[in-house]
Amino acid sequence: MTAIRSTPVALTVAGSDSGGGAGIQADLKTFHSLGVFGATAITCVTAQNPGGVSAIQRVEPDIVAEQIDRVFDALPVRAAKIGMLFDAGIIEVVADAFRRRKFHALVIDPVMIATSGARLLKKDAIAALRTQLLPVGALVTPNLAETEVLWQRRVRTAGDLREAARALAGHFGVPFLVKGGHWPVGGRAVDVLCDGRELYEFRAAYIRDAKPHGAGCTYSAAIAAHLALGHDLVDSIRRAKRFVTRAIRGSLRVGKHRALNV
């Protein structure tokens, strides 16, 4: 009788993207590509395509919590990522779900502002994000706009990336990966990690005119997948950086748009 190999499980708690390029859809594609079984808790349903978001419908917080509970009841979740949460009520139940389980293999993508400029987190929910959710994670992965909201300062130089990563990791007591992918430094896309002690830089070629819708979701999902596969944090980020760079470089033409090739 052939033995059935056990597959690592990762959970994504995020919104649904009707265009298929970001959110839950991007996370599941990434998990599958990296050999990880993906489970989901959907927080919002969005009406969107690569050009923008036209409508958002939240899922009731108790249903979000129920989804997470049922996944943990049956599946051996090794790592998780959190994406779009939208409001304080959802943030509170999600933070509680991971906190009471003492589950720390958690990558938090603090989805506040889409690359298109659409606001994906209510302004009055930022306080709940800062005080309840961020301290629970193993890693937080803000883009430049989100870094400026959390740091409450502008990011204008490579030195700012490093200073922001160190300040945010120190303030929240959680490693921060500040992503500079939309702002090239010397022709490179540079992300800076502060784990609370050391600074690490992750560099890749900056791919001009790519417009990589869903790259942030894919990147954080890939980090979570590698954590589920047993890699440490720095190695998981390094592998995920290579993965998302290849996905951007090999983008597929879908109608008038380009989609990540995961």
N, C-alpha and C positions, 0 to 999 in steps of 0.2 A: 504494500500500500504506500502510495507516494505521500510524503509529509507535506502539509500545507504551510508555506512560509508565513510568519507573522509580519504584517505590514505596519509600519509606524503610522500613527494617527495624529493629525493636526486639526485644530478647530479654528475657523474664522468667524468672527462676530462683526458683521459689517452690513452695508446696504447693497441692494440689488441694482445693477446697472442694466437698463433695457437695451443699451447699445452693445453690451457684451465685452467692453474693453477694460472696465475697471471693477471695483467692488468685489462682491461675492464671486462673480463670473471669472474675473482675473485671478482671484485667489485659488479657486478650484482648478483652473487650468495649470497654474503654477505648481500646486501640490501634486497633481497627477504627473506632470512632466518630470518632477524630481523624485518620483517613486514613493509618495506619501499619500495615504488615504485621507481625503478631506471631509470633515464634518462642518456643518454650518449652523449659525444662529442669525437670522435675518432681522435687522433693526429698522430698516426703511425700504420702501419701494420707490425708486426714482424713475421718472420719465426723462430720458436723456439719450443723447448720441454723442459722437466725438466733438460735435460743435457746441454742446452746452447742456444745461439742466433746465427743464421747463416746469417740473412739478416734483414734489416730494410728499410721500405719505408715510408717516411713522407707523411702526408696529407698536401696539400697546406694551408698556414695560413688563407686565406680568407674563405676556406671551414670549417676550425675549428671554426672560429668566427661565421660563418653562423649557424653551428650546435648549438652553445651556444645560439645565438639569438632566434632561433626557439623554443628551449626548454623554455626559459624564457617568450616568447610570450604567450605560452599556458598553462604552468604548474606552480603551486605555489611552487617553489623550496625553501625548508627550510634550506638545508645545501648542501655543495658540497665538493668534494675532487679532488685534482689534483695529477696525477701521472706522467707518462713519457711524456715529452714535446719535447725532442730531440734537438731542436735548438733555436737560438735567435728569429727567425721570429715567431715561434709558441708561445714562451714565451711572446713576446710583445703583440700579439693579445689577448691571454688569460688574461694577467694582465689587459689590457684595458677593456675587457668585464666585469670583476668583479669590477674594480675601478669605472667605470662610473655608475654602478648600485649601488655603495656604499654597496655592498654585502660583509659581513664580516664573515659569518658562513662558513668559508672556511678552510679545512684541506689540507695542502700542504705536500705531500710526495715527497721530492726533489730527484726524481729518477735519479741518476747519474751512479751508479755502481751496477750491479746485484750481487747477492751472488756468482754466477758462475765466476765473474770477468769481465763480458762483460760491456763495457762502453756504457751507454744508454743516455748520454747527451754529446754533443760536447763540447770540452774544451773551445772553444771561446764563448759558451753560458752561462758559469758560471757567468760572470759579469752581464748579463741581468737577470739571476735568482736572484742574490743578490740584485740588485738595483731596479728592477721593480716588481718582483713577491712576494718575501718573505715578504716585508712590508705590503702587502695587506691581508695576511691571519689572521686567528684566532689561528692557530696552525701549527707548522712545525715539521715533524717527521723524522729526518734523522737517518739512521743506522750508525754503527760505522765508516765505510769508508767515508760516506758522511759527518759525523760530522768532521772528520779530514780535509776534503777539505774545509769546510766552516769555521772552527776554525783555520785552518792552523797550527795545532799542533797535535801531536800524542796522542792517548787515550790509556793509559796503566793500569790505576788503577780505583777503584771505586770513588776515589776522583776526578779523571779526568772527569768522567761522570758528576759529580755535577758541577765542575768548568766550563766545556764546556756548559752545559745547561744554567748556569747563565750568562756566557759571551755572548753567542749567543742571548739569549733573550734580554740582555741589548743593544747589538749592533744593532739588527734589530727592536727592539721595539715590538716584537711578542713573545708569549709563545713558548717555544721549548721543545719537548719531545725527549730526546736523548735515543735511543733504544740500550740496551746492550744485547739483546737476544742471539746473537751469541758468547757471551763471559760471561760465568757464573761467578757469585760472590757468593762464599760459596754454590755452588750447586743450586743457584737461578738465574733466568733470570730477570735482574733488569733494569727498565727504569726510567729515571729521568726527571721530568717536572719542568721547571722554568716558572712561569707565569709573571715574571717581578718583583715580590716581594718575593714570597715564593717558597721553593723547596718541591716537593712531590716525593715519590718513589713508584713505582708499581712493586711488586714482584710476581713471580710465579715459580713453579718447572721448572728447566731446564731439557728438555727432550732430552737425548743424542741420537745421530745417527738418528735424525728425518729428517734432510735435508728438512726443510719446504719451498719448492718453493712456492712463492706467499704470504708468511706470512706478509711481510711488506705492500703489497697492501691490504690484508684482514684486517689487524689491522687498517690502516688509513680509510678504507671504513667503518669499524664497528664504529669508532669514529664519522664519519660523520653521519652515520645512527642514532646513539643515540642522536646526536645534533638535527637531524631532528625530532626525537621523543620527544624533549623538555627537555632533560637532560642538566645540566650545563657541563662545560668543564671537570672538574675533575671527575665527576661521569661518563661522557661518556668514558673517558679514562679507568677508573676502569672497567666498564662493557665490553669495547672492549678488554681489556687485558684478562679477563676471557674467552671471546668468542674465541679469537685466540689461547689461550692455550688449550682449549677443542678441537679445530679443529686440532691442531698439535698432541695432545695426541691420538685422535681418527682417525689418518690418515688412508686413504684407500689405499689398494694395487691396482695399475693400471698398468698392465703389469709388467715391471721391476722397476717401480717407485712407489713412495708414493705421494698421493695427500691429501691436507687438506680436512677434513670432515666438511664442513660448512653447 
